[in-house]
Amino acid sequence: MLRYVTGNEGKIREATEYLDEVVEPVDYDYLEPQADSLEEIAAYGAETSFAALEGDEPIMVDDAGLFIATFDGFPGPYSAYVEPRLGIERVAELTLAEADHRAAFHAVVGYADGQTVETFEGKVRGRIVNPRGDGGFGYDPIFEHGERTFAEMDIAEKNAVSHRGRALEKFAEWYRQR
């Protein structure tokens, strides 16, 4: 069994699709470090969570961010802080005022089992557009991959190309070989 530090049932379902393992949600809040690296944040979260929670089952966490090229990758690891303060409409407006609209979603899955701490990154490239679509959450309405925003895709379509899915796929391959 793997314990996934998240309250998001969608993340649990997505992880279960990639792993031949029972994935159990764990509601635990750790103090996330302010760092410029998703890998550092995810590794810290996994290691800290494993140490704080009882049991011998491994822990996984994830961290993700929107990296906008014209702003040298900002908001990146600060995406969760920026989104409620500026709003996605303002982020789109600021980006669209610039010549370069390229962006990428990055996700990192962190794993810890008391002896090993590993991270696995997934990326998906796209561009920033004016908000479109009713699905998804966060920056999904302004992130276009292909011809549609993540908010215009159904869950299965988004998961098939998502940054988290790509990170989970790498993690699952590594975990199966252990």
N, C-alpha and C positions, 0 to 999 in steps of 0.2 A: 504494500500500500504506500502511496505517496500522499503527503499532506501539502496542500496548496494554500498558501496564505492569501486569501481573497474572500470577499463577500459577494463576488460577482458570479452568479450561476452560469452565465454565458461562457466565462473563462473555464469553468469546471467542465462544461459540456465539450468545449473545444479541446481541452487537454485530454479528456477521455477518448476523443476520436483519434488522437495521435498515439496514445499509449495503450499497451496491452496490460493495463494495471488499473486497480481501483484508485481513483483520485478523490480524496476527501477534502472538502473545504475547511479551512481553519480561520476563524475570525480572530485576528490578532493584529494590533497596531504597533509597529515598531517605529522608533524615531528615525526618519529617513535622513541621511546626511545630505547636505547641499554639496553637490559635486558636479563637475562638467562631464562626467562619464556615467552612462547608464550601466556599464559593466560594474563599476565600483559600487554604485547604489544597489544593484541586484545582488552582488556577492555579499555585501554588508547585510542586506535584508535577509538573505537565506541563512547566513552564519549566525546572525543575532537571533533570528526566530528559532532556529534549531536549538540554540543554547538556552533560550528562555522557556520553550515549551517542553512539557514532559513527554517522554516516549522516545523510542529508538527509531521510529519511522522517519525516512528522509523528508526534507522540506523543500518545496520549490516556491519561488516568488517570481514576479515579473515587474519590470518597469519599462515604460515606453514614452516616446516623445515624438513631436513633429519637428523636423529639422528643415528650415527654410533657407535655401541657398543664398538669396540676396542679403540675408541677415547673418551670414557666416554660421548657419546652423541653429540660430536662436529661433524659437524658445528651447528646443532640444529637451534636456532633462528637466527644464523648468516649465514644461508645457502645462502641467496640472496647476501650477501657480498662475500662469499667464491667462489661461482660458477664462476663468470666472472673473478676472479683473478687467481684461480688455474686451472679452467676448470674441467669438469667431468672426463676426461681421467686421470688427475693427482690424483683426489680424489679416483678413482677406483684403480689406481696403488699403492697409499699409503695404502689403505685398504687391497688390495690383498697381500701385502707384510707381513701382519700380519696374525695370526692364525684364528682370529675371524672375519668373514665377515658379521655377523648379522647387520641389520639396520632396522629402522622403519621410515616411514613418519608420522608426526603428523600435524594436522591442528586444529586450534581453530577459531571458529566463535564467534565474539564479537557482542553484541547487546546493544543498549542504546535507551531509549525513553524519557529522561529528568528526569525520576524518578528511573528507574531500569537500572542497568548494569549487564549483565550476560555473561558467556562464556560457550562454548560447545566444547568438544574435541573429535576428531576422530583419530584413529591410524590404521595403517596397517603395519604388520611386513613382512620382506623379508630379502634379502641379497644383498650385493654389488657384481657385476660381471663386466666383461669387457663390454664396450658399445655394445648394440645390439638394432636394430630396428630403424625405421624412424619416428615414431609418437611421440606424447607428446612434452614435453619441459623440460628445466632444467635438473634435475637428472634422469628423466624417463629412459634414455637408460642404466643406470647402476644399476637400482633398480629392482631386480627380485622378483616377488611375484608368488608363485607356480612355474611353469616351464617357465614363460615368463617375460620379462621386461615390465614395463609400456609402453615403447616405441613400443613394439611389439603388444600391445593390441589396438583394436579400441576404440573409445571414450566411447561407451556404456559399453564395458567390463571393462574399467578402472574405469569409474564412479561407476559401481556396487560394486567395492571393495575399492575405494579410501578413503583416510583419510579425504578429504574434504566432500565427500559424507556421511561418517559416522558422521562427526560433524554436517552437515546439517540435517541429519535424527534426531539426538538428539534435535537440535534446533527446527525443525519443530514440533516434538511431544510436546515440551514445549510450543511453540507459539500457537498451536491449543488449548491448555488447558487454555489459558489466556482469 
